[in-house]
Structures are given as C-alpha cells and as structure tokens.
Amino acid sequence: MTNRRWAATAVMGILAIGLASPLWSAAPVLAHARLKSSTPAKGAIVPVAPSAVEIIFTNDIQKIAGSYDIAINKDRGPSVTGGPAVLDDADRSKLSVPLKPDLAPGRYVVNWKNVSDEDGDPAEGAFSFYVGDYTPNTVDLTNDAQLERVGAESEETPAAGDTPTSSEDTPPSAATSASTPAAVVTTTNGAESDGGDGGNNNVIWIIAAAVGAGVIAAIAGFAVMRGRS
C-alpha cells in the first residue's frame, strides 16, 4: 500500500473519532448549586440584627421537602432559626429563613444544603456573620476559614496527629451540631460522592466507545483501500 493510501486510512479514522466527539460533551457535568451571595454576606458585621438570612445560589434548586434547608446557630450555642426555610417560587435560586428577634451581639454560624435542579446534585456549605458591637478575634477568623471546607468536593482526609485537640480548633458547625438538624450537616456528603463517581464512569465509557469507533473505521478504511489496490 502506498503512503497516500495509508494517509487516507488514517484520515478516515480521525474523522470517525471527530464525529463521535459530541458524545463526550454529553457526559454528565456536576452542577452543584453553590453559594453565590448571601444577606448578611459571608463574614459581614451587621450593626443591627437581621430578621432573616437569604442565600442566592449559582443555579435553581429543587423544591422537594427535606432537600433544602438553612439553619443558624449562635456560635457554639442554641439555634436562632425562627422558622422553616422558604424557597422563592419566582426565583428558585433564592432560599431564605427567618431569624428569632433581638439577636445578641456575637458570631452566628449558617449551615445550608440543597439539591441542584439541573441534574440532582446535592450540595452543602457553611459561613458565619457577626451582629452588633463585636470584633472577630483570631479564633473566630480561624473557624471562619474552617467553615470554607464544609461541603468541599475534594476535601483532604486529615493525617494522624492533625485532628484538632481543643474546642478552639473545632469548626463551629461541628461544635454546634447538637442543636443543628443532623440533615443540615451530614446528609449530602454520601450522595454527592456517589454522583461524582457515576459521572466519571460515564465519561470513561463514552471516551472508550469513541476511540473504539475510530479504530473500527480505520480498519474498515484499510480493508477498502487494500481491496482497490
């Protein structure tokens, strides 16, 4: 077979892979509804206690009882949530919850969870805000940084010896878990992990199928060109 015929066969294989490539873009993409903004804002110091907390997510969330929630606790203290979380029917990227009146000055921890309306991926997270004449101290700021890890998709497993040994090093969400509904903090981790593994497996199978199609097309082109020779 001449070099020209070999080149033609290779081109046919490449074209077959190219035609199959749209399948790759159809692979599932994780579409978690992450926190986009909130009122009060993350880490904000508000002089007057707010009447509610509102969170805007990066996409719409499902309106299924038990799949979404916002819970607020006084730092290492009782719940100050004044009622159930309410999803805005006109804009389901907005979720709010009322607060109890006359909050005392101090730090307040917000835990939230939801399920994306795009593909059913669960998500959770946490942040804090401050009320009144209160200045965050070093421990507060350290704990705020730890809250950033709540719901992180690629959270590292602490090595031996890295486990916090004092209450000051424990994330506030864990310290207040006794008064926070268990579902707010723990429900979504397993589901999120399962969803991520399924998406990766689908991508692998689709890519394997596309490469296989290209190989088959190349072999067929080789046979055709050889028959003509």
KEKOL-566139 format. One line per 2 residues: number of its first residue (from 1); their letters; for each residue x, y, z negated of C-alpha. Coordinates in steps of 0.1 Angstrom, whole numbers, plus 2048, in hexadecimal, padded with zeros to 3 digits. Layout:
NUM) a) X:Y:Z; ...
//
This chain:
1) mt) 800:800:800; 80D:823:809
3) nr) 813:83E:7F0; 7F5:851:7FF
5) rw) 7DE:834:7F7; 7EB:831:7D4
7) aa) 7E5:856:7CF; 7C1:852:7DC
9) ta) 7BB:836:7C4; 7C8:84B:7A7
11) vm) 7B2:869:7B0; 793:852:7B1
13) gi) 79B:847:78D; 7A0:86A:781
15) la) 780:875:791; 76D:859:77F
17) ig) 77B:863:75E; 772:888:765
19) la) 74E:87E:76D; 74B:86B:74D
21) sp) 75A:888:738; 738:899:733
23) lw) 730:87C:71D; 74B:887:705
25) sa) 73A:8A8:6FF; 71A:896:6F7
27) ap) 72B:886:6D9; 71C:890:6B7
29) vl) 72A:8AF:6A8; 727:8B5:683
31) ah) 711:8D4:67F; 711:8DB:65A
33) ar) 6FD:8F9:64E; 718:90B:63B
35) lk) 715:92A:627; 717:949:63D
37) ss) 70E:964:624; 6FC:968:603
39) tp) 6EC:982:5ED; 6FD:987:5D5
41) ak) 71C:981:5E9; 735:967:5DF
43) ga) 74B:975:5C3; 736:995:5C2
45) iv) 733:9AA:5A1; 710:9B8:5A0
47) pv) 708:9D2:586; 6E3:9C8:583
49) ap) 6D7:9A4:580; 6C7:999:5A1
51) sa) 6A5:98B:5A2; 6AE:970:5BB
53) ve) 6CB:960:5CE; 6C8:95D:5F4
55) ii) 6DF:949:60A; 6E1:94B:630
57) ft) 6F0:92C:641; 702:928:662
59) nd) 6E4:916:671; 6C0:90C:669
61) iq) 6BA:8F2:64E; 69F:8D7:64B
63) ki) 680:8DF:637; 67E:8BD:625
65) ag) 676:8BC:600; 696:8B3:5EC
67) sy) 6AE:8B9:609; 6B5:8DD:600
69) di) 6BA:8F0:5E0; 6CC:90C:5CE
71) ai) 6D4:909:5A9; 6E3:925:594
73) nk) 6F3:921:572; 703:939:559
75) dr) 728:930:559; 72B:910:544
77) gp) 707:918:538; 6E3:911:53F
79) sv) 6D0:914:55F; 6C3:937:568
81) tg) 6B0:92B:587; 68D:93A:584
83) gp) 67A:923:59D; 67E:90C:5BB
85) av) 692:916:5D9; 67E:925:5F6
87) ld) 686:920:61A; 67D:93D:631
89) da) 665:92F:64B; 66C:94C:663
91) dr) 692:945:661; 69C:923:653
93) sk) 6C0:92E:650; 6B5:941:631
95) ls) 6B0:931:60F; 6A9:944:5EF
97) vp) 6A1:93C:5CA; 694:953:5AE
99) lk) 6A8:95A:58F; 69D:95D:56B
101) pd) 699:981:561; 6B3:995:54D
103) la) 6D2:981:553; 6ED:988:53A
105) pg) 70F:996:547; 727:97B:552
107) ry) 72F:962:56D; 714:94D:57F
109) vv) 71A:92E:593; 705:926:5B2
111) nw) 703:902:5C0; 6F0:8FD:5E1
113) kn) 6E8:8E0:5F8; 6D6:8DC:619
115) vs) 6D2:8C6:638; 6D9:8D5:65A
117) de) 6BB:8D6:672; 6D2:8D1:690
119) dg) 6DD:8AE:689; 6D4:8A5:665
121) dp) 6F7:8AA:656; 6F5:8B2:631
123) ae) 70B:8CD:621; 710:8DB:5FE
125) ga) 725:8F7:5EF; 72A:90E:5D1
127) fs) 734:931:5C9; 731:94A:5AC
129) fy) 727:96E:5A6; 72A:985:589
131) vg) 70F:99A:577; 713:9BA:564
133) dy) 731:9CA:553; 747:9AC:557
135) tp) 76A:9A8:566; 774:986:572
137) nt) 793:978:560; 7AE:961:56D
139) vd) 79A:942:563; 77B:94F:576
141) lt) 78F:955:595; 7A0:933:593
143) nd) 77E:922:58F; 770:936:5AC
145) aq) 78C:928:5C2; 783:905:5B7
147) le) 75F:90B:5C1; 76B:90F:5E5
149) rv) 772:8EA:5E5; 74E:8DF:5DD
151) ga) 740:8CE:5FC; 761:8D1:60F
153) es) 762:8B7:62B; 787:8AE:628
155) ee) 78B:8B0:602; 7AB:8A1:5F6
157) tp) 7AB:887:5DB; 7BD:894:5BC
159) aa) 7DD:881:5B5; 7E3:871:593
161) gd) 7ED:88C:57B; 7DA:8A7:58E
163) tp) 7B9:8A1:57B; 7B0:8C1:567
165) ts) 7B8:8BC:543; 7A5:8DA:534
167) se) 783:8E9:538; 792:908:547
169) dt) 79F:8F4:565; 77E:8E2:56B
171) pp) 768:8F0:588; 74A:902:579
173) sa) 733:8ED:58F; 73F:8CE:57D
175) at) 73F:8DF:55B; 71B:8E9:55E
177) sa) 70F:8C9:56F; 6FB:8BF:550
179) st) 6E3:8DB:556; 6E4:8DB:57C
181) pa) 6CE:8C2:58F; 6E4:8A4:598
183) av) 6D9:8A5:5BD; 6E7:8C8:5C1
185) vt) 70B:8BD:5B9; 70D:899:5C3
187) tt) 6F2:88F:5DC; 701:899:5FD
189) ng) 725:88C:5FB; 71F:869:605
191) ae) 707:872:621; 71E:88B:630
193) sd) 73B:871:630; 725:858:642
195) gg) 71A:871:65C; 73E:87A:664
197) dg) 749:856:669; 72C:84F:680
199) gn) 735:86D:696; 759:863:699
201) nn) 750:83F:6A2; 739:84C:6BE
203) vi) 754:862:6CC; 76D:844:6CD
205) wi) 754:82E:6DF; 74B:849:6F9
207) ia) 76F:850:701; 777:82B:704
209) aa) 759:827:71C; 765:845:731
211) vg) 789:837:734; 77B:815:73D
213) ag) 766:824:758; 785:835:766
215) vi) 799:815:766; 77D:802:778
217) aa) 77A:81D:792; 7A0:81D:798
219) ia) 7A0:7F7:79D; 782:7F9:7B5
221) gf) 794:814:7C9; 7B3:7FF:7CA
223) av) 79F:7E2:7D7; 78E:7F7:7F2
225) mr) 7AE:806:7FE; 7BF:7E5:7FE
227) gr) 7A3:7D6:814; 7A8:7F2:82D
229) s) 7CD:7EC:82F
//
